[in-house]
Amino acid sequence: MSVLVLVEDADDLALQALTFARAYDGEVDAVAFGEAPAVSGVRKLYVAEVDGYAPQAWARTIAGLNPTTVIAAGTDRGNEVLAHAAVMLDGVFAANVVRAGGDVVTRQRWGGSLLEEARLHGDVKLMTVAPHTVAIEEVAGEPAVEAFTPDLEDADLIAGVVERVETSTGGLSLAEAPVVVSGGRGVGSAEGFAPLEELADLLGGAVGCSRAVTSAGWRPHTDQVGQTGTKISPELYIPCGISGATQHMAGCKGAKKLLAINSDPEAPIMASADYAVVGDVAEIVPAITAELRRVQGAP
């Protein structure tokens, strides 16, 4: 086996990882857990019969397939599993890679503000792909599916997910939303998010926030956009009262267009904005909403 791709779900991040893997080495196999995801352009799809998410069990399964190269999406799970697998395979692991050729990789550092070129010294190479840095290229061809029960140790199952508690997002998650309206410290309070929620609802989008907001307890962590939150790639991102720290920008760099609203014209986020409005969020956002309602003829 040459290149093995960990597929968590058949989502955009997985398709990006598969595209990256095919560019690195044309012959690609994949491994999934529980159920077979709908992926194409893969020679063989291994489906491991492991209940739920247990990082060390997933890593042991990957190591048991004896790959020479392992690639995964740069998600929390992808990074965690490949870190475990690197130890088991005595391999070398590089996270948040954007380009790779042979032993040389280019990867994001410092929340994406720095690109580092590094050389991987090891017989087994493991890489996670930085989210939203690879254009998806879908390839036809159904893989041969092989279900199997991996040989696990008792210790591999000590840590795992036993329950998932879903928060209500109105059926639209930050990762899937075509429009995201986010608020930062400049919104002023938890109550200050009401106009942002109204605008997001009118645009068919979702509401996000900065880390400062979650630290203040105004919004839950599930709403956080950033390096330690959700990485998004909407058609339009509207950050309101967000200064634009490196960690936040790492989470929204996949956005196609960015409209920043901030009272500080020198805020770092203004330099990354396609469009910028300088003014008070509490005045600008309701004004945009009112104009959209007028144009759309909405009540």
C-alpha positions, 0 to 999 in steps of 0.5 A, spaced: 500 500 500 502 506 498 497 512 500 492 511 505 487 516 506 482 517 512 475 519 511 471 521 516 465 523 512 464 524 505 464 531 506 468 537 502 474 536 507 475 529 505 474 530 498 480 535 499 484 530 502 483 525 497 484 530 491 491 532 495 492 525 496 491 523 488 496 529 486 501 526 491 501 519 488 495 517 483 494 510 487 490 512 493 486 507 498 482 509 503 479 507 510 473 509 514 470 507 520 463 504 521 459 505 515 462 506 508 462 513 505 460 515 498 467 516 495 469 515 488 476 515 485 479 510 490 482 504 488 480 500 495 476 502 501 477 499 507 471 499 512 473 498 519 468 495 524 469 499 530 464 502 534 464 510 535 470 514 535 476 512 539 482 515 537 487 510 539 483 504 536 482 508 529 490 509 529 491 502 531 487 500 525 491 505 520 497 502 523 495 495 521 494 496 514 501 498 513 501 504 509 507 508 507 503 514 507 497 516 510 493 523 509 487 526 512 483 532 513 486 537 518 480 536 522 481 535 530 480 528 529 484 527 523 490 531 527 489 527 533 488 520 530 495 521 525 499 523 531 497 517 535 498 513 528 505 516 527 507 513 534 505 506 532 508 506 525 515 510 527 513 515 522 514 522 521 507 527 522 506 534 519 500 537 520 496 543 516 500 541 509 498 545 503 503 542 498 507 536 498 512 533 493 516 527 495 519 528 502 518 536 502 512 539 504 509 546 505 505 547 511 501 553 515 504 555 521 501 560 526 494 560 524 496 560 517 500 567 517 506 563 515 508 558 510 513 553 512 517 548 507 520 542 511 523 535 509 520 529 512 525 524 514 522 517 515 520 511 511 512 512 513 510 519 512 503 522 515 500 528 513 493 532 514 491 537 509 490 544 511 482 546 510 480 549 504 487 550 501 485 545 496 480 545 490 476 539 490 477 535 483 472 529 483 474 523 480 469 517 477 470 510 479 467 506 485 472 503 489 472 496 491 470 495 499 473 491 504 470 490 511 474 488 516 475 487 524 481 490 526 486 487 531 485 492 537 488 492 544 484 493 550 488 500 551 486 502 545 478 503 547 480 506 554 478 513 551 473 514 546 466 518 545 460 515 548 455 521 547 454 526 542 450 532 545 447 536 539 446 544 539 440 547 536 442 551 530 436 551 526 438 545 521 444 549 518 451 549 521 457 554 521 461 549 516 455 548 511 452 555 511 453 559 505 453 566 509 456 567 516 455 573 520 459 573 526 460 578 532 466 580 536 467 584 542 465 590 538 458 587 539 458 589 546 454 584 549 450 577 548 443 581 547 447 585 541 447 579 537 440 579 536 441 584 530 446 579 527 441 573 528 436 577 524 441 579 518 443 571 518 436 569 518 434 574 512 440 571 508 439 564 510 445 563 514 448 562 520 451 566 526 458 565 529 463 569 533 470 570 536 474 567 541 473 573 545 465 572 545 465 565 547 470 567 553 466 572 555 460 567 555 456 571 550 455 565 545 457 557 546 463 555 543 460 551 538 459 558 535 466 560 535 470 561 528 477 560 528 483 556 529 480 553 535 473 553 533 470 552 526 473 553 520 468 555 515 468 556 507 461 560 506 460 564 500 460 570 504 462 572 511 460 578 515 465 579 521 462 585 525 466 588 531 471 583 530 479 585 530 481 580 526 486 576 530 491 571 527 487 565 530 480 568 527 483 569 520 485 562 520 478 559 521 475 564 516 480 564 510 476 559 506 470 564 505 469 567 498 468 574 500 469 578 506 465 584 508 467 587 515 464 591 519 468 595 524 468 602 528 476 601 527 478 603 520 485 600 522 483 593 525 487 588 522 481 584 519 480 590 514 486 589 510 483 582 509 476 584 507 473 585 500 468 590 502 469 594 509 464 598 512 467 603 518 461 604 523 458 602 529 455 595 528 449 597 532 447 602 527 450 598 521 447 591 521 440 594 522 441 598 516 443 593 512 437 588 514 432 594 513 435 595 506 435 588 504 427 587 507 426 593 503 429 590 496 426 584 497 419 586 499 419 583 506 415 585 512 
